Amino acid sequence: MDLKTVRALKTEIAEQIIRPLVTEIRAERRIVRSTAIRRLTGVEGGIALGIAAGDGKNDYRLAVRVQRRALETNAYLRQQIEEAARNKADITYIGTVFKGGALAAPAVLPWHQLRQRPLLIGASVGHYSITAGTLGGFAQHTASGKAVILSNNHVLANENKAKIGDAILQPAAYDGGRKSKDKVGELLAFEPVVSGANNLVDAAIASIDADIDFDAVTLMGAGKLKGLRKTPLRPGDKVFKIGRTTGATQGVVTAIEVDDVVVSYEFGDIGFDSQIEIQTTDSGPFSSGGDSGSVIMDEKGYACALLFAGSDQGGTNGKGVTFANDLSIVLEKLGLTMPV
């Protein structure tokens, strides 16, 4: 199918198959507590729809990502989806998607969990009251004209709970950072993560203190950042990232424009639309807890996405999938440009 056809199919299946069936299942109380249905399947629905690669160049298929076991085992639902998609559906169980997982301390700390001056892309960073996340990169803030640190809301703004001006630490508190000696900036702005409607980004920025140097282009062990990718990612594109926990990892885009991804936050399950799905091409996972906030680059070194969540199940290799915001949307929401 071409891109236009699969986009139309995604809308059709969501509205005509998934929503009515999930409504019926809830009415019969076969799935968790009864709640109102949101726009498509809703947070409790547990089915995300996106676009995956097809059989050749410019060929695509429907990506169906199932997050609830009760829906995975529903043979009627699978049959309906496959028939509507003319057997062009990529249906995968991915389980629960978390904004981040438990952090584990290695015996010997890698560079990205240590204090770094100048500040480096991929290093440990965080609001003083969180554990740890990743310094995704540096951007130019249009309103102030200043360079800023880019990461996730839940890394720099503590899931909406932080106040503008709060201290940002490098390394983050879990990695030994303290406000007295490791403050590198202050929370400048964030895009709120809200319940009751699907979000597009989990993103925030921090100012950089005047006495703190930073390196906006070096990708440790992976060359130089070349700027912002000009074209959207497509299924099959190769990508890499540098994160606080797993360091430099490589992966491949397995789905784009994924709607109704349900992500578990401390304050509840939150829905996201228009997300990018990535799976590892390495021996280990593409991301883990603490990698949140990593900027993802394409294979040529152009920035293209902002990592914010992942699962430990799914993917063709069973190592889980990672979800990321489209970086162009992040920059637009926060009024940013990327260095060239």
Summary of the structure (lengths in Angstrom):
residues: 340
radius of gyration: 19.7
end to end distance: 35.3
largest distance: 61.8
contacts: 1266
relative contact order: 0.17
helix: 18%
strand: 33%
